[in-house]
Amino acid sequence: MSLDFTAIDFETANSSNASACAVGLARVRDGAIVATAGWLIRPPFPHDRFFEINTRIHGIREQDVVDAPTWAEQLPDLCAFIGDDVAIAHNAGFDMSVIRRACEATGTACPDLTYACTVQMSRRTYDIPSHRLPAAAAAAGYSGFVHHEAVADAVACAHIAIDAARRAAAPDITSLAEALGVRLGRLEGFAAAAETIFA
């Protein structure tokens, strides 16, 4: 067994978790980041309005995603990058909800994913006043990244899991979860919505 996983981060256009407008990914093999990827996403209607507060956070505007792939168009690339890996995210419940809600909004088949949360890992690894991503990443020895840029956040998330595994002497994500007493979650996939045909 080895420390293999994919870290993931989403940015959203508004308060709807279905409004994914960017994704960042970082692949880890044997405890080292070996590949990253990220792209903009055109959020599905009616979740495609960009709120000013969200744009202030991540800098992505409606005009930036006009030519971006839709959720359904980009999902195969997302799933191909993750493969059979455990997906790691900071506040993983949010990122898994983005996948589920965006799939529901577009009638797209939702993938099965096992996932773990680096907020939980951070709380059981570091004695720090805040476990927000920048603080937890700094505790892991990684700082100076652009927070809320999806790829940068995925890389920071990966560093937290790598450092937590090192400190716990855990050879893989399952062992890390057991050592820290954190739960591996499961996003249960579902089939694409059936097309309604009118005679």
C-alpha positions in Angstrom: 0.0 0.0 0.0 1.1 3.6 -0.6 -0.1 7.1 0.0 -2.1 7.6 -3.3 -5.1 9.9 -3.6 -6.5 12.9 -5.5 -7.1 16.2 -3.8 -10.0 18.2 -5.3 -11.4 21.7 -4.8 -14.4 23.5 -6.3 -15.3 27.1 -6.6 -19.0 28.1 -7.0 -20.8 30.9 -8.8 -23.3 31.5 -6.0 -24.8 30.0 -2.9 -26.1 26.9 -4.7 -23.8 23.9 -4.5 -24.8 23.0 -8.0 -23.1 26.2 -9.4 -19.6 24.8 -9.9 -17.6 27.3 -11.9 -14.1 25.9 -11.4 -12.3 22.7 -10.3 -8.8 22.0 -9.2 -7.2 18.6 -8.9 -3.9 17.3 -7.5 -2.8 13.7 -7.9 -0.6 12.1 -5.3 1.5 9.0 -5.7 3.7 7.5 -3.0 3.2 10.7 -0.9 4.3 13.2 -3.6 2.2 15.4 -6.0 2.8 14.1 -9.5 0.2 15.9 -11.5 -2.3 18.8 -11.3 -5.1 19.9 -13.5 -7.9 22.5 -13.4 -10.4 24.3 -15.6 -13.4 26.6 -15.6 -16.9 25.2 -15.7 -20.1 26.8 -17.1 -22.6 26.3 -14.2 -25.9 24.7 -15.2 -29.1 26.8 -15.5 -30.8 27.9 -13.2 -27.7 27.9 -11.0 -25.6 30.0 -13.4 -25.9 33.5 -11.9 -22.7 34.9 -10.4 -23.1 36.5 -7.0 -20.8 39.4 -6.3 -19.7 37.9 -3.0 -18.5 34.7 -4.8 -16.7 36.7 -7.5 -15.0 38.8 -4.8 -13.7 35.5 -3.3 -12.4 33.7 -6.3 -12.3 36.4 -9.1 -14.3 34.3 -11.6 -16.9 36.2 -13.5 -19.8 35.1 -15.7 -18.0 36.2 -18.9 -15.0 34.0 -17.9 -17.1 30.8 -18.3 -19.1 31.6 -21.4 -16.9 29.2 -23.5 -16.1 26.8 -20.7 -17.4 23.2 -20.8 -20.7 22.5 -19.1 -20.8 20.3 -16.0 -21.9 17.3 -18.1 -19.2 18.0 -20.7 -16.3 18.2 -18.2 -17.4 15.4 -15.8 -15.7 12.6 -17.8 -12.4 14.4 -17.5 -12.9 15.0 -13.8 -13.7 11.3 -13.2 -10.8 10.2 -15.4 -8.3 12.3 -13.4 -9.6 10.9 -10.1 -9.8 7.3 -11.4 -10.1 4.9 -8.5 -8.4 7.2 -6.0 -9.9 8.3 -2.7 -10.8 12.0 -3.2 -9.4 14.4 -0.5 -10.9 17.8 0.0 -10.8 20.5 2.7 -14.4 20.5 4.0 -15.1 17.5 1.8 -18.8 17.5 2.5 -19.0 20.7 0.5 -17.1 19.4 -2.5 -19.0 16.1 -2.6 -22.2 18.0 -2.4 -21.1 20.1 -5.4 -20.7 16.9 -7.4 -24.0 15.4 -6.3 -26.0 18.6 -6.7 -24.5 19.5 -10.1 -25.2 16.0 -11.4 -28.8 16.3 -10.1 -29.2 19.7 -11.8 -28.0 18.4 -15.1 -29.5 14.9 -15.0 -26.0 13.5 -15.3 -24.8 10.2 -13.8 -23.1 10.8 -10.5 -19.9 8.9 -9.9 -19.2 6.7 -6.8 -16.4 8.2 -4.8 -14.7 7.4 -1.5 -13.5 10.6 0.2 -11.8 12.1 3.2 -11.7 15.5 4.7 -8.5 17.4 5.5 -10.4 19.7 8.0 -10.9 16.6 10.1 -7.3 15.5 9.6 -6.1 19.0 10.6 -8.1 19.0 13.8 -6.5 15.8 14.8 -3.0 16.7 13.7 -2.3 20.3 14.5 -2.8 22.4 17.6 -3.7 25.6 15.8 -6.5 28.2 16.5 -8.0 27.9 13.0 -8.3 25.0 10.6 -9.1 27.0 7.6 -7.2 25.9 4.5 -4.4 28.6 4.7 -3.8 27.9 8.4 -3.8 24.2 8.1 -1.6 24.2 5.0 0.9 26.5 6.8 1.0 24.0 9.7 1.8 21.4 7.1 4.7 23.5 6.0 3.1 24.8 2.8 2.1 28.5 2.5 2.1 31.5 0.1 -0.5 30.0 -2.3 -3.4 31.9 -3.8 -6.4 30.9 -1.7 -9.6 30.2 -3.7 -7.7 29.5 -6.9 -9.0 25.9 -7.4 -5.7 24.2 -8.4 -3.7 26.1 -5.7 -6.3 25.0 -3.1 -6.2 21.4 -4.2 -2.4 21.4 -3.9 -2.6 22.9 -0.5 -5.1 20.3 0.6 -2.8 17.5 -0.7 0.1 18.9 1.4 -2.1 18.7 4.5 -2.9 15.0 3.9 0.7 14.2 3.0 2.0 15.9 6.2 -0.7 14.3 8.4 0.3 10.9 7.0 3.9 11.5 7.7 3.3 12.6 11.3 1.0 9.6 11.8 3.4 7.2 10.1 0.5 6.1 8.0 1.4 4.3 4.7 -2.0 4.9 3.0 -5.2 6.9 3.3 -7.1 4.1 5.0 -4.4 3.7 7.6 -4.3 7.5 8.1 -8.1 7.7 8.6 -7.8 4.9 11.2 -4.8 6.5 12.9 -6.6 9.8 13.2 -10.0 8.5 13.9 -11.6 10.2 10.9 -14.2 8.6 8.7 -13.8 7.8 5.1 -17.1 9.0 3.5 -18.8 7.6 0.4 -20.5 9.5 -2.3 -23.0 7.1 -3.7 -23.4 7.5 -7.4 -26.7 7.4 -9.3 -27.7 7.0 -13.0 -28.4 9.8 -15.3 -32.0 10.9 -15.4 -34.1 9.1 -17.9 -35.1 11.2 -21.0 -38.8 11.9 -21.3 -40.0 11.2 -24.8 -43.3 12.7 -25.9 -45.3 10.9 -28.6 
